[in-house]
């Protein structure tokens, strides 16, 4: 089977979507399939090319696992604004289409969801090459932008939804992460036999339980006895992360409780300004950490923090959730109690749910966790067990490979066939 994967992010970028693309490619090549990955040059999330890199129209190389990696040129400009992001999406969509046409034939195309342009050109590429298309939806667009408050009802929203629905109708399989996302997609009138659950994953050997007192903690000067509430990952529009700063303000006089933000994103500067205005000594910000420090960084947490705007959990699942529970840490989630994140936390029994935007409830939950270390440890152990069973790389990526192999076989038997297994 010849597989092409299109992803806008790829290591050395820290985005989980890129790391999963690497691991999917490794799984496929280990099963003797031929894999080509189309991606951009490292610039996420700021939009600036990483130091030491030189952008070219196309750059082709062979990876250690045996797959072919093709980097395609795109815009390099700040991406925290709406127009800057759209220009980035458009330029990559065009060059990845050209880059895909320049490669040899392929049987199956896997494309990750990005707003508007990428899935459209990927659909055209798959049709031009007569390949099966697996549309892997990470965030349901444009619903996720509406829930984040970035996009309002109007002509643009209707246009974006119509385009994404067209892509969904043209592809052979739509993979989403949760039942809620499946329902959002099916509300568009799409055939149910094309929509499947395809969860995200994390390598269980990459992040695993470690002692909270470690070398990284010492280097960062974090007091050894402090209770650390960690928010690790992109600080984006869907996060509703302002509630975390409000909770920190309520707890600013409580000794021994600290809020640690590790990552970047469009809301980081806003939160930093709020912390400065309020004079909060219990909040600290750090940038994304290098791969070699990732496990140690996750280990310093006593609890992991997840915050989402009220409706966002139906169209998005924050990848930071997987890092926390892989490290064996309990979760405090400020999310819709009926949403997918809350269902996962409740099913696994590894955390506490508080209403979205309720800073007082969040502060009380943090105080409760800080006052009950044995309960935290117990919930953390359950988190790791649940993670390995439901989101570990070994299980989930193998399942993904089998879906693609089934799709390939169906394509060989009946070129016009659809679907593989309904959600």
C-alpha positions in Angstrom: 0.0 0.0 0.0 1.3 3.4 -1.0 0.2 6.1 1.5 0.5 9.9 1.5 0.0 11.9 4.7 -0.5 15.6 4.6 0.2 17.5 7.9 0.9 21.2 8.3 3.1 20.6 11.3 6.0 18.2 11.8 8.9 17.8 14.2 10.9 19.8 15.3 7.6 21.6 15.9 6.0 20.5 19.2 2.4 20.2 17.9 0.9 16.7 18.7 -0.6 16.5 15.2 2.9 16.4 13.7 4.2 13.9 16.1 1.3 11.6 15.4 2.0 11.9 11.7 5.5 10.7 12.3 4.3 7.8 14.4 1.6 6.8 11.9 4.3 6.9 9.2 6.5 4.7 11.3 3.7 2.2 11.9 2.9 1.9 8.2 6.6 1.6 7.1 7.2 -1.1 9.7 4.3 -3.0 8.1 6.1 -2.7 4.8 3.9 0.0 3.3 5.4 2.9 1.3 4.8 6.3 3.0 5.3 9.9 1.8 4.6 12.8 4.2 3.9 16.3 2.9 4.5 19.0 5.5 5.7 22.6 5.9 8.9 24.1 7.3 9.1 24.4 11.1 7.4 27.6 12.2 4.5 26.6 14.6 3.0 28.4 16.5 4.5 31.9 15.9 4.7 31.7 12.1 8.5 32.5 12.2 10.9 30.0 10.6 12.9 28.2 13.3 16.5 29.3 13.7 18.9 27.4 11.6 16.4 26.5 8.9 16.3 27.7 5.3 13.1 27.6 3.4 13.0 26.3 -0.1 10.2 25.7 -2.6 10.4 21.9 -1.9 12.8 19.9 0.2 12.8 16.1 0.0 14.5 13.7 2.4 14.4 10.2 3.7 13.5 9.6 7.3 15.1 7.1 9.7 12.0 4.9 9.5 12.2 4.7 5.7 9.4 7.1 4.8 9.8 10.0 2.3 9.4 13.5 3.8 8.6 16.4 1.5 8.6 20.0 3.0 6.6 22.5 1.0 7.0 26.3 1.1 4.4 28.5 2.8 4.0 32.0 4.3 6.2 33.0 7.2 4.3 35.7 9.2 2.7 36.1 12.6 -0.2 33.7 12.7 -2.2 34.8 15.8 -4.4 37.0 13.6 -7.2 35.6 11.5 -5.9 36.8 8.1 -2.4 35.7 8.9 -3.6 32.2 9.6 -5.8 32.0 6.5 -2.8 33.1 4.3 -0.7 30.4 5.9 -3.4 27.8 5.3 -3.8 28.9 1.7 -0.1 29.0 0.7 0.5 25.5 2.2 -2.6 24.1 0.5 -1.4 25.3 -2.9 2.2 24.1 -2.5 1.3 20.8 -0.9 -1.1 20.1 -3.9 1.8 20.8 -6.3 4.2 18.8 -4.1 1.8 15.9 -4.1 1.4 15.9 -7.8 5.1 15.8 -8.2 5.4 12.6 -6.2 4.8 9.1 -7.5 1.3 7.4 -7.5 -0.3 6.5 -4.1 -3.3 4.5 -3.0 -4.5 6.2 0.1 -4.3 9.8 1.2 -4.6 10.8 4.9 -5.2 14.6 5.4 -5.5 16.3 8.8 -8.2 18.9 9.2 -7.3 22.5 8.8 -9.7 25.4 7.9 -11.0 25.7 4.4 -8.1 25.3 1.9 -6.0 22.2 2.9 -8.7 19.6 2.8 -10.0 21.1 -0.5 -6.7 20.7 -2.3 -6.1 17.3 -0.7 -9.5 16.2 -2.0 -8.5 17.4 -5.5 -5.1 15.6 -5.2 -6.7 12.3 -4.1 -9.2 12.5 -7.0 -6.5 13.4 -9.5 -4.5 10.4 -8.4 -7.6 8.1 -8.0 -6.6 7.4 -4.4 -8.8 6.8 -1.4 -9.1 9.7 1.0 -9.2 9.5 4.8 -10.1 12.8 6.3 -8.8 12.9 9.8 -10.7 15.6 11.7 -8.9 17.0 14.8 -11.2 20.0 15.2 -14.5 20.2 13.5 -14.4 23.3 11.3 -15.9 25.8 11.3 -17.9 24.9 14.4 -14.7 25.0 16.5 -14.0 28.6 15.4 -17.6 29.6 16.4 -17.3 27.9 19.8 -14.0 29.7 20.3 -15.6 33.1 19.6 -13.3 33.6 16.6 -16.1 33.4 13.9 -19.7 34.6 14.0 -22.8 33.7 12.1 -22.7 35.1 8.6 -21.6 34.6 5.0 -18.1 33.5 5.8 -19.3 30.9 8.3 -21.8 29.5 5.8 -19.2 29.4 3.1 -16.7 27.6 5.3 -19.2 25.0 6.5 -20.4 24.4 2.9 -16.8 23.9 1.7 -16.0 21.5 4.6 -19.2 19.6 4.0 -18.2 19.2 0.3 -14.9 17.8 1.4 -16.7 15.3 3.7 -18.9 14.2 0.9 -16.0 13.6 -1.5 -13.8 11.7 0.9 -14.1 8.0 1.5 -13.8 7.9 5.3 -14.1 10.7 7.9 -12.3 10.0 11.2 -13.2 12.0 14.3 -12.1 11.7 17.9 -15.4 11.5 19.8 -19.0 10.6 19.6 -19.8 14.4 19.9 -17.7 15.1 16.9 -19.4 12.3 14.9 -22.8 13.8 15.7 -21.7 17.3 14.5 -20.6 15.8 11.2 -23.7 13.7 10.8 -25.9 16.7 11.4 -24.7 17.9 8.0 -26.6 15.0 6.4 -23.6 12.9 5.6 -23.8 9.1 5.3 -23.2 7.4 8.7 -21.2 4.5 7.2 -18.4 6.9 6.3 -17.9 8.4 9.8 -15.6 6.5 12.2 -14.0 7.1 15.5 -10.2 7.6 15.2 -8.8 8.8 18.5 -5.6 10.7 19.0 -2.8 8.9 20.8 0.5 9.5 22.7 3.5 7.2 23.0 3.2 5.6 26.4 7.0 5.3 26.5 7.5 9.0 25.7 5.6 10.3 28.7 5.3 8.1 31.8 5.0 8.6 35.6 8.1 10.0 37.2 8.9 11.6 40.6 7.7 15.2 41.0 11.1 16.3 42.3 13.5 16.1 39.4 16.4 18.0 37.7 14.0 20.1 35.5 12.2 21.3 38.5 15.4 22.3 40.1 16.7 24.1 37.0 13.5 26.1 36.9 13.7 27.1 40.6 10.3 25.6 41.4 10.1 25.1 45.2 10.2 21.4 46.0 7.1 21.5 48.3 4.9 23.6 46.1 1.7 22.1 44.7 1.8 22.7 41.0 -1.3 23.1 38.8 0.1 22.7 35.3 -1.3 24.0 32.0 1.0 22.6 29.3 0.3 23.1 25.6 -1.1 25.7 23.2 -2.9 28.6 24.9 -5.5 29.0 22.1 -8.8 30.6 21.6 -10.9 27.6 22.5 -9.1 27.2 25.8 -11.1 29.6 27.9 -7.8 29.9 29.8 -8.7 33.2 31.4 -10.6 31.3 34.1 -7.3 29.8 35.2 -5.9 33.3 35.9 -9.1 34.2 37.7 -8.7 31.1 39.9 -5.0 32.1 40.5 -6.2 35.5 41.6 -8.5 33.9 44.1 -5.7 31.8 45.5 -2.9 34.3 45.4 -2.6 34.5 49.2 -2.6 30.7 49.5 1.0 29.7 50.2 2.4 26.7 48.4 0.0 26.6 45.4 1.4 27.7 42.0 0.1 27.9 38.5 2.6 26.9 35.8 1.9 27.6 32.1 4.2 25.9 29.6 3.6 26.7 26.0 2.6 29.4 23.6 -0.4 30.6 21.7 -2.5 33.5 20.7 -3.8 34.2 24.2 -0.5 33.9 26.1 0.3 37.6 25.9 -3.2 38.5 27.1 -2.9 36.2 30.1 0.6 37.5 30.9 -0.7 41.1 30.9 -3.6 40.1 33.2 -1.1 38.5 35.6 1.0 41.6 35.6 -1.9 43.9 36.2 -3.1 41.8 39.1 0.3 41.3 40.5 0.0 37.5 40.9 3.1 35.9 42.4 1.7 32.4 42.0 1.6 32.3 38.2 4.6 31.6 35.9 4.9 31.2 32.2 7.5 29.2 30.3 7.9 28.5 26.5 7.4 25.0 25.0 10.1 22.7 26.3 12.5 20.6 24.2 11.7 16.9 23.7 14.3 15.8 26.2 12.7 17.8 29.0 9.1 16.9 28.2 8.7 14.0 30.5 10.4 15.8 33.4 8.2 18.9 32.9 5.0 16.9 32.9 6.2 15.1 36.1 6.3 18.3 38.2 2.5 18.6 38.1 0.3 17.6 41.0 -2.7 18.2 38.7 -3.1 19.0 35.1 -5.5 21.8 34.1 -7.9 21.8 31.2 -10.2 24.7 30.3 -12.6 25.0 27.4 -15.3 27.4 26.4 -18.8 26.0 27.0 -19.4 24.4 23.6 -15.8 23.8 22.5 -15.7 20.2 23.9 -18.1 19.1 21.3 -15.8 20.1 18.4 -12.3 19.8 19.9 -10.4 17.7 22.4 -7.3 19.5 23.9 -4.2 17.3 23.3 -2.8 18.4 26.7 -5.2 16.0 28.2 -3.2 13.0 26.9 0.1 14.4 28.2 -1.3 14.7 31.8 -2.8 11.3 32.0 0.1 9.6 30.3 2.3 11.1 33.1 -0.1 9.6 35.6 -1.5 12.9 36.8 -5.1 13.7 37.8 -7.1 16.3 35.9 -9.1 19.3 36.9 -11.2 20.3 34.0 -13.2 23.5 33.6 -15.5 22.2 30.9 -19.1 21.5 29.9 -20.2 18.6 32.1 -22.0 17.0 29.2 -19.1 17.3 26.8 -16.5 14.8 25.6 -13.7 15.8 27.9 -16.0 15.5 31.0 -17.1 12.1 29.8 -13.6 10.9 29.4 -12.5 12.2 32.8 -15.6 10.6 34.5 -15.2 7.3 32.7 -11.6 7.0 33.7 -12.3 8.3 37.3 -9.1 10.4 37.3 -10.2 13.9 37.9 -12.7 16.6 38.9 -15.1 18.5 36.6 -16.1 22.1 37.3 -18.4 24.3 35.2 -16.7 26.2 32.4 -15.8 29.8 33.3 -16.5 29.3 37.1 -13.3 30.5 38.7 -14.6 29.9 42.2 -15.4 26.3 41.6 -12.1 25.8 39.9 -10.2 27.4 42.9 -12.2 25.1 45.3 -11.2 22.0 43.2 -7.5 23.0 43.3 -7.7 23.6 47.1 -9.4 20.2 47.5 -6.7 18.4 45.4 -3.9 20.2 47.3 -5.4 19.2 50.6 -5.8 15.5 49.6 -2.5 14.2 48.2 -3.5 10.5 48.6 -6.6 11.1 46.6 -4.5 12.8 43.9 -2.1 9.9 43.8 -5.0 7.4 43.5 -6.6 9.3 40.7 -3.2 9.7 39.0 -2.7 6.0 39.0 -6.1 5.5 37.4 -5.2 8.1 34.8 -2.2 6.2 33.6 -4.1 2.9 33.5 -6.9 4.5 31.5 -4.4 6.2 29.1 -2.5 3.1 28.2 -5.8 1.2 27.6 -7.6 3.9 25.6 -5.0 6.4 24.2 -1.6 4.6 24.2 0.3 4.6 20.9 0.6 0.8 20.8 -3.1 0.2 20.6 -4.5 3.3 18.8 -2.0 3.7 15.9 -2.2 -0.1 15.1 -6.0 0.4 14.9 -5.5 3.3 12.5 -3.2 1.3 10.3 -5.8 -1.5 10.0 -8.5 1.1 9.0 -6.2 2.3 6.2 -5.5 -1.3 5.1 -9.2 -2.1 5.0 -9.8 1.1 3.0 -7.1 0.1 0.6 -8.5 -3.4 0.1 -12.0 -2.0 -0.5 -10.5 0.3 -3.1 -8.9 -2.6 -4.9 -12.1 -4.6 -4.9 -14.6 -1.8 -5.6 -13.2 1.6 -6.7 -16.4 3.3 -5.9 -16.9 1.7 -2.5 -17.3 3.8 0.6 -16.6 3.6 4.3 -15.0 1.0 6.4 -16.9 0.7 9.6 -19.5 3.0 11.0 -19.1 4.9 14.2 
